[in-house]
Amino acid sequence: MAGRTRPRAHGVIFRDETRTKHKAYIKNGAKNEIILSAGALGSPQLLMLSGVGPVDQLRAHNIKVVLNQPSVGQGVSDNSMNTVFVPSPIPTEVSLIQVVGITHFGSYIDAASGENFAGGAGTKDYGMFSPKIDRLSTVPLQEKSPEAIAQPVESRKKMGQAAFNGGFILEKIMGPLSKGHLELRTRNPNDNPSVTFNYFKEPQDLKRCVQGIRTIEKIIESKSFSKFRYDAMPFPVLLNLTASAPLNLLPKRYNMSMPLEDYCRDTVMTIWHYHGGCQVGKVVDSDYKVLGIDAFRVIDGSTFNYSPGTNPQATVMMLGRYMGVKILNERRGVEATDKE
């Protein structure tokens, strides 16, 4: 528009399920806008692909700079998880993180057990503990075919069900102090961005993990838990067993002679509770409007400076509900003003 000094969002380009490309434009008017809700990994990426982000990154990928916004993709964090697998001499009840123990030092203690967490009797594929992960970290690059990655799942099907009795007790850091960043790898929105969470960069986060693992030890060694564990498998053996499992793509180096700090570093994994990258006060204002851009908001977990210790989905849902009602009320106000 003539005389406009601020950039304005005016449309989106997207593909449908048949991969057909479409363009959609918003109408002119104060109540028309675009709302981006692609999550802590998707929203910063799409902002940068749209020309809003750190100027050095945009220019490195030959993206036209709409707004130099250094905070896009910064402050990304993940409430990381470490776990201990406990084989059980008796079948365990199906349970997936139904109750949480909240510690005074800032870790949440959860548990998961039973057939559903092992991926079902048919596959013996643990999902986040899938043997495919182990293959990704050990198979040479030139041999990483789909068949090679799938092979350990087939091998696991031949194992007896007794090998899968038991469950996991995990500790999850609430509101980690360690922060990272997200960067573009390519200009293709279908390619994942590069994300660095900097797990345990801050010593306090590592200390909280160690305290969480020690709390898990107390639970496992308690009288109430005795019927769910083997007497011949003391806690250090359980740590060794867990550390050798395909938890992540890090080299398997932990042994029971090493301190718990090393256990935390070697077995850290995500539980997919990412946040940050488009934080309030840095990328968006208190109404979730993108700073420096008209008709554009970001409303999702990327705006969080802090994520709840349990699953953040309810918080994200309430944010969407709250902002939806607020935006509707704003639009009614605009309509009333237009009629006057």
SEBA-648681 format. One record per residue (C-alpha): x, y, z; chain; residue in one letter. Coordinates in nm, 4 decimals. Example, Ala and Ser with C-alpha at 12.3 -4.5 7.8 and 13.67 -1.06 7.14 Angstrom:
% SEBA-648681
NODE         x         y         z  chaine  residu
NODE    1.2300   -0.4500    0.7800       A       a
NODE    1.3670   -0.1060    0.7140       A       s
//
This chain:
% SEBA-648681
NODE         x         y         z  chaine  residu
NODE    0.0000    0.0000    0.0000       A       m
NODE    0.1243    0.3521   -0.0750       A       a
NODE    0.2965    0.5164    0.2181       A       g
NODE    0.3182    0.1943    0.4214       A       r
NODE    0.6366    0.1811    0.6305       A       t
NODE    0.5821   -0.1611    0.7914       A       r
NODE    0.5642   -0.4918    0.6046       A       p
NODE    0.2287   -0.6684    0.6095       A       r
NODE    0.1383   -1.0349    0.5786       A       a
NODE   -0.0925   -1.0833    0.2830       A       h
NODE   -0.1170   -1.4550    0.2047       A       g
NODE    0.0102   -1.8101    0.2268       A       v
NODE    0.1380   -2.0684   -0.0184       A       i
NODE    0.0621   -2.4308    0.0679       A       f
NODE    0.0281   -2.7786   -0.0789       A       r
NODE   -0.2678   -3.0103   -0.0237       A       d
NODE   -0.2591   -3.3870    0.0293       A       e
NODE   -0.2059   -3.4420   -0.3435       A       t
NODE    0.0966   -3.2084   -0.3368       A       r
NODE   -0.0902   -2.9514   -0.5467       A       t
NODE    0.0262   -2.5974   -0.4740       A       k
NODE   -0.2256   -2.3299   -0.3742       A       h
NODE   -0.2134   -1.9603   -0.2863       A       k
NODE   -0.4556   -1.7915   -0.0484       A       a
NODE   -0.4734   -1.4176    0.0175       A       y
NODE   -0.6374   -1.2206    0.2954       A       i
NODE   -0.8632   -0.9260    0.2217       A       k
NODE   -0.7652   -0.5742    0.3116       A       n
NODE   -0.9089   -0.4549    0.6409       A       g
NODE   -0.8051   -0.4170    1.0026       A       a
NODE   -0.9669   -0.7426    1.1131       A       k
NODE   -0.7986   -0.9665    0.8549       A       n
NODE   -0.4731   -1.1415    0.9468       A       e
NODE   -0.2703   -1.4589    0.9242       A       i
NODE   -0.2137   -1.6815    1.2278       A       i
NODE    0.0863   -1.9152    1.2254       A       l
NODE    0.0631   -2.2224    1.4499       A       s
NODE    0.3327   -2.4638    1.3359       A       a
NODE    0.4916   -2.5347    1.6757       A       g
NODE    0.8294   -2.4658    1.8301       A       a
NODE    1.0162   -2.6158    1.5347       A       l
NODE    0.7857   -2.5182    1.2499       A       g
NODE    0.6948   -2.1583    1.3286       A       s
NODE    1.0511   -2.0189    1.3505       A       p
NODE    1.1400   -2.2091    1.0331       A       q
NODE    0.8428   -2.0706    0.8387       A       l
NODE    0.9097   -1.7182    0.9627       A       l
NODE    1.2645   -1.7362    0.8337       A       m
NODE    1.1550   -1.8874    0.5028       A       l
NODE    0.9193   -1.5913    0.4748       A       s
NODE    1.2038   -1.3443    0.5204       A       g
NODE    1.1609   -1.2696    0.8905       A       v
NODE    1.4617   -1.3680    1.0978       A       g
NODE    1.8355   -1.3178    1.1536       A       p
NODE    1.9663   -1.1359    0.8466       A       v
NODE    2.2843   -1.3448    0.8208       A       d
NODE    2.0824   -1.6678    0.8023       A       q
NODE    1.8404   -1.5307    0.5476       A       l
NODE    2.1154   -1.4058    0.3201       A       r
NODE    2.3062   -1.7326    0.3532       A       a
NODE    2.0066   -1.9063    0.1924       A       h
NODE    1.9367   -1.6283   -0.0588       A       n
NODE    1.6071   -1.5406    0.1101       A       i
NODE    1.4803   -1.1866    0.0597       A       k
NODE    1.4963   -1.0010    0.3910       A       v
NODE    1.1539   -0.8676    0.4877       A       v
NODE    1.2509   -0.7926    0.8482       A       l
NODE    1.5798   -0.8452    1.0296       A       n
NODE    1.4598   -1.0157    1.3479       A       q
NODE    1.7583   -1.1712    1.5338       A       p
NODE    1.5410   -1.3395    1.7986       A       s
NODE    1.3606   -1.5739    1.5580       A       v
NODE    1.4858   -1.9271    1.6263       A       g
NODE    1.6560   -1.8255    1.9519       A       q
NODE    1.5739   -1.9399    2.3047       A       g
NODE    1.4681   -2.2859    2.1862       A       v
NODE    1.4556   -2.5331    2.4722       A       s
NODE    1.3396   -2.8869    2.5473       A       d
NODE    1.2286   -3.0402    2.8771       A       n
NODE    1.4675   -3.3329    2.8374       A       s
NODE    1.4097   -3.6802    2.9745       A       m
NODE    1.6270   -3.9579    3.1171       A       n
NODE    1.4910   -4.2991    3.1989       A       t
NODE    1.5702   -4.6299    3.3685       A       v
NODE    1.4321   -4.9584    3.2339       A       f
NODE    1.3226   -5.2055    3.5029       A       v
NODE    1.2636   -5.5673    3.3898       A       p
NODE    0.9921   -5.7300    3.5962       A       s
NODE    0.9523   -6.0962    3.6990       A       p
NODE    0.5744   -6.0499    3.6729       A       i
NODE    0.3581   -5.8962    3.3971       A       p
NODE    0.3017   -5.5263    3.4519       A       t
NODE   -0.0150   -5.3242    3.4180       A       e
NODE   -0.0557   -5.1165    3.1043       A       v
NODE    0.0209   -4.7603    3.2074       A       s
NODE    0.1494   -4.4552    3.0221       A       l
NODE    0.2492   -4.1610    3.2414       A       i
NODE   -0.0779   -4.1388    3.4347       A       q
NODE    0.0633   -4.0053    3.7614       A       v
NODE    0.3524   -3.7665    3.8119       A       v
NODE    0.5782   -3.7166    4.1123       A       g
NODE    0.6811   -3.3522    4.1528       A       i
NODE    1.0120   -3.3103    4.3331       A       t
NODE    1.1302   -3.0095    4.5315       A       h
NODE    1.4394   -2.9740    4.3095       A       f
NODE    1.2602   -2.9303    3.9760       A       g
NODE    1.2286   -3.2764    3.8179       A       s
NODE    0.9111   -3.4661    3.7401       A       y
NODE    0.9094   -3.8436    3.7935       A       i
NODE    0.6851   -4.0477    3.5603       A       d
NODE    0.6438   -4.4136    3.4694       A       a
NODE    0.5334   -4.6164    3.1691       A       a
NODE    0.4799   -4.9917    3.1572       A       s
NODE    0.2903   -5.2715    2.9936       A       g
NODE    0.2332   -5.3967    2.6421       A       e
NODE    0.1379   -5.0638    2.4841       A       n
NODE    0.4687   -4.9038    2.5722       A       f
NODE    0.6609   -5.1928    2.4195       A       a
NODE    0.4805   -5.1294    2.0947       A       g
NODE    0.2557   -5.4334    2.1051       A       g
NODE    0.3240   -5.8059    2.0937       A       a
NODE    0.3346   -5.8035    1.7150       A       g
NODE    0.6181   -5.5599    1.6572       A       t
NODE    0.8263   -5.5441    1.9786       A       k
NODE    0.9165   -5.1957    1.8597       A       d
NODE    0.9492   -4.9461    2.1433       A       y
NODE    0.8688   -4.6252    1.9578       A       g
NODE    1.1062   -4.3810    2.1240       A       m
NODE    1.3134   -4.6845    2.2316       A       f
NODE    1.2942   -4.8420    1.8881       A       s
NODE    1.5837   -5.0643    1.7742       A       p
NODE    1.5736   -4.8629    1.4523       A       k
NODE    1.7387   -4.5776    1.6408       A       i
NODE    2.0282   -4.8030    1.7319       A       d
NODE    2.0706   -4.8973    1.3675       A       r
NODE    2.0762   -4.5335    1.2637       A       l
NODE    2.3639   -4.4681    1.5021       A       s
NODE    2.5712   -4.7781    1.4210       A       t
NODE    2.5102   -4.8713    1.0561       A       v
NODE    2.7570   -4.7039    0.8155       A       p
NODE    2.6009   -4.4300    0.6038       A       l
NODE    2.6364   -4.6224    0.2772       A       q
NODE    2.4479   -4.9195    0.4288       A       e
NODE    2.1514   -4.7281    0.5743       A       k
NODE    1.8831   -4.8819    0.3561       A       s
NODE    1.5215   -4.9174    0.4784       A       p
NODE    1.5803   -5.2945    0.4964       A       e
NODE    1.8892   -5.2528    0.7155       A       a
NODE    1.7102   -5.0150    0.9517       A       i
NODE    1.4066   -5.2454    0.9801       A       a
NODE    1.6070   -5.5638    1.0416       A       q
NODE    1.6384   -5.5322    1.4228       A       p
NODE    1.2610   -5.5001    1.4533       A       v
NODE    1.2219   -5.8354    1.2786       A       e
NODE    1.4832   -5.9869    1.5105       A       s
NODE    1.3007   -5.8545    1.8139       A       r
NODE    0.9769   -6.0256    1.7071       A       k
NODE    1.1468   -6.3595    1.7753       A       k
NODE    1.2164   -6.2710    2.1387       A       m
NODE    0.9908   -6.4135    2.4095       A       g
NODE    0.7321   -6.1917    2.5746       A       q
NODE    0.9118   -6.2247    2.9107       A       a
NODE    1.1892   -6.0056    2.7712       A       a
NODE    0.9407   -5.7195    2.7503       A       f
NODE    0.7879   -5.7460    3.0951       A       n
NODE    0.8628   -5.4374    3.2970       A       g
NODE    0.8564   -5.0683    3.2401       A       g
NODE    1.0386   -4.7387    3.2518       A       f
NODE    1.0695   -4.4867    3.5299       A       i
NODE    1.1776   -4.1524    3.3941       A       l
NODE    1.2728   -3.8121    3.5187       A       e
NODE    1.1995   -3.4985    3.3217       A       k
NODE    1.3522   -3.1584    3.3901       A       i
NODE    1.0940   -2.8878    3.4438       A       m
NODE    1.1781   -2.5521    3.2855       A       g
NODE    1.5431   -2.6169    3.1884       A       p
NODE    1.7826   -2.3257    3.2104       A       l
NODE    1.9786   -2.4459    2.9076       A       s
NODE    1.8733   -2.2765    2.5841       A       k
NODE    1.9576   -2.3430    2.2216       A       g
NODE    1.8703   -2.2246    1.8759       A       h
NODE    1.7119   -2.3255    1.5457       A       l
NODE    1.8635   -2.2609    1.2032       A       e
NODE    1.7625   -2.3282    0.8450       A       l
NODE    1.9311   -2.6109    0.6608       A       r
NODE    1.7700   -2.5419    0.3237       A       t
NODE    1.5009   -2.3238    0.1670       A       r
NODE    1.2697   -2.6235    0.1338       A       n
NODE    0.9913   -2.6092    0.3979       A       p
NODE    0.9697   -2.9903    0.3849       A       n
NODE    1.3266   -3.0233    0.5145       A       d
NODE    1.3716   -3.0257    0.8899       A       n
NODE    1.5620   -2.7307    1.0343       A       p
NODE    1.8803   -2.7757    1.2356       A       s
NODE    1.8034   -2.7577    1.6079       A       v
NODE    2.0516   -2.7351    1.8950       A       t
NODE    1.8945   -2.7672    2.2408       A       f
NODE    2.2239   -2.7531    2.4373       A       n
NODE    2.1085   -3.0158    2.6851       A       y
NODE    2.2808   -2.9720    3.0245       A       f
NODE    2.4775   -2.6683    2.9114       A       k
NODE    2.3726   -2.5089    3.2393       A       e
NODE    2.5167   -2.7025    3.5396       A       p
NODE    2.1902   -2.6683    3.7334       A       q
NODE    2.0074   -2.8772    3.4716       A       d
NODE    2.2637   -3.1567    3.5039       A       l
NODE    2.2388   -3.1433    3.8818       A       k
NODE    1.8613   -3.1778    3.8631       A       r
NODE    1.8950   -3.4803    3.6355       A       c
NODE    2.1328   -3.6509    3.8781       A       v
NODE    1.8925   -3.5826    4.1647       A       q
NODE    1.6115   -3.7265    3.9547       A       g
NODE    1.8037   -4.0478    3.8825       A       i
NODE    1.8829   -4.0847    4.2538       A       r
NODE    1.5139   -4.0448    4.3290       A       t
NODE    1.4367   -4.3222    4.0794       A       i
NODE    1.6913   -4.5415    4.2599       A       e
NODE    1.5093   -4.4882    4.5893       A       k
NODE    1.1809   -4.5870    4.4256       A       i
NODE    1.3223   -4.9044    4.2712       A       i
NODE    1.4981   -5.0080    4.5940       A       e
NODE    1.1866   -4.9489    4.8054       A       s
NODE    0.9936   -5.2341    4.9685       A       k
NODE    0.6769   -5.1432    4.7787       A       s
NODE    0.8548   -5.1903    4.4462       A       f
NODE    1.0320   -5.5167    4.5365       A       s
NODE    0.7923   -5.7530    4.3571       A       k
NODE    0.8438   -5.5669    4.0284       A       f
NODE    1.2224   -5.6099    4.0108       A       r
NODE    1.4774   -5.8890    4.0085       A       y
NODE    1.6938   -5.9156    4.3207       A       d
NODE    1.9888   -6.0140    4.0995       A       a
NODE    1.9689   -5.6826    3.9098       A       m
NODE    2.0811   -5.4008    4.1390       A       p
NODE    2.0423   -5.0404    4.0314       A       f
NODE    2.3873   -5.0034    3.8658       A       p
NODE    2.3036   -5.3037    3.6457       A       v
NODE    1.9751   -5.1393    3.5449       A       l
NODE    2.1649   -4.8241    3.4503       A       l
NODE    2.4027   -5.0284    3.2352       A       n
NODE    2.1105   -5.2087    3.0724       A       l
NODE    1.9301   -4.8849    2.9945       A       t
NODE    2.2416   -4.7064    2.8679       A       a
NODE    2.3037   -4.9884    2.6174       A       s
NODE    1.9528   -4.9519    2.4704       A       a
NODE    1.8818   -4.7455    2.1548       A       p
NODE    1.7728   -4.4318    2.3378       A       l
NODE    1.9458   -4.1816    2.1099       A       n
NODE    2.2145   -4.1574    1.8424       A       l
NODE    2.5001   -4.0913    2.0859       A       l
NODE    2.7873   -4.3428    2.1124       A       p
NODE    2.7317   -4.6101    2.3788       A       k
NODE    3.0063   -4.5442    2.6346       A       r
NODE    2.8462   -4.5449    2.9794       A       y
NODE    2.9383   -4.8130    3.2356       A       n
NODE    2.8487   -4.8469    3.6035       A       m
NODE    3.1879   -4.7157    3.7179       A       s
NODE    3.1098   -4.3746    3.5716       A       m
NODE    2.9292   -4.0963    3.7631       A       p
NODE    2.5598   -4.0257    3.7169       A       l
NODE    2.6463   -3.7029    3.5365       A       e
NODE    2.7793   -3.9177    3.2500       A       d
NODE    2.4653   -4.1315    3.2595       A       y
NODE    2.2510   -3.8198    3.2203       A       c
NODE    2.4570   -3.6928    2.9265       A       r
NODE    2.4707   -4.0295    2.7490       A       d
NODE    2.1043   -4.1275    2.7854       A       t
NODE    1.9333   -3.7899    2.7414       A       v
NODE    1.6383   -3.7942    2.5067       A       m
NODE    1.3416   -3.5847    2.4074       A       t
NODE    0.9819   -3.6288    2.5061       A       i
NODE    0.8866   -3.3757    2.2368       A       w
NODE    0.8018   -3.0865    2.4697       A       h
NODE    0.9927   -2.8214    2.2753       A       y
NODE    0.9298   -2.4523    2.3252       A       h
NODE    1.0741   -2.1138    2.2298       A       g
NODE    1.1952   -1.9692    1.9026       A       g
NODE    0.9225   -1.7017    1.8714       A       c
NODE    0.9065   -1.5845    2.2302       A       q
NODE    0.6742   -1.3210    2.3712       A       v
NODE    0.8507   -0.9878    2.4069       A       g
NODE    1.1172   -1.0828    2.1535       A       k
NODE    0.9384   -1.2006    1.8393       A       v
NODE    0.5724   -1.1414    1.9272       A       v
NODE    0.4019   -0.8948    2.1617       A       d
NODE    0.1604   -0.9758    2.4445       A       s
NODE   -0.1182   -1.0200    2.1875       A       d
NODE    0.1032   -1.2628    1.9916       A       y
NODE    0.1353   -1.0193    1.7019       A       k
NODE    0.4698   -1.0466    1.5235       A       v
NODE    0.6756   -0.7410    1.6126       A       l
NODE    0.7349   -0.5199    1.3104       A       g
NODE    0.4852   -0.7008    1.0849       A       i
NODE    0.1191   -0.6102    1.0388       A       d
NODE   -0.1641   -0.8659    1.0148       A       a
NODE    0.0484   -1.1531    1.1442       A       f
NODE    0.0422   -1.3518    1.4684       A       r
NODE    0.2165   -1.6617    1.6014       A       v
NODE    0.0117   -1.8622    1.8539       A       i
NODE    0.1689   -2.1891    1.9696       A       d
NODE    0.4414   -2.3326    2.1953       A       g
NODE    0.7152   -2.1443    2.0132       A       s
NODE    0.6041   -1.8326    2.2035       A       t
NODE    0.6691   -1.9913    2.5452       A       f
NODE    0.9642   -1.8904    2.7608       A       n
NODE    0.8813   -2.1869    2.9849       A       y
NODE    0.6958   -2.5140    2.9353       A       s
NODE    0.5018   -2.7067    3.2029       A       p
NODE    0.6692   -3.0049    3.3661       A       g
NODE    0.4023   -3.2392    3.2338       A       t
NODE    0.2664   -3.2485    2.8790       A       n
NODE    0.2155   -2.8909    2.7489       A       p
NODE   -0.0730   -2.9823    2.5181       A       q
NODE   -0.3415   -2.8558    2.7582       A       a
NODE   -0.1562   -2.5253    2.7963       A       t
NODE   -0.1315   -2.4863    2.4188       A       v
NODE   -0.5003   -2.5717    2.3791       A       m
NODE   -0.5998   -2.3108    2.6373       A       m
NODE   -0.3757   -2.0519    2.4711       A       l
NODE   -0.5550   -2.1178    2.1424       A       g
NODE   -0.8963   -2.0965    2.3078       A       r
NODE   -0.8095   -1.7769    2.4968       A       y
NODE   -0.6640   -1.6013    2.1942       A       m
NODE   -0.9489   -1.7197    1.9721       A       g
NODE   -1.2039   -1.5553    2.1994       A       v
NODE   -0.9889   -1.2432    2.2333       A       k
NODE   -0.9441   -1.2060    1.8561       A       i
NODE   -1.3187   -1.2499    1.7969       A       l
NODE   -1.3905   -0.9767    2.0502       A       n
NODE   -1.1344   -0.7507    1.8817       A       e
NODE   -1.2959   -0.8087    1.5434       A       r
NODE   -1.6420   -0.7292    1.6817       A       r
NODE   -1.4975   -0.4054    1.8128       A       g
NODE   -1.3578   -0.3212    1.4690       A       v
NODE   -1.6941   -0.3958    1.3062       A       e
NODE   -1.8743   -0.1745    1.5574       A       a
NODE   -1.6307    0.1100    1.4900       A       t
NODE   -1.6750    0.0730    1.1130       A       d
NODE   -2.0526    0.1065    1.1485       A       k
NODE   -2.0328    0.4293    1.3493       A       e
//
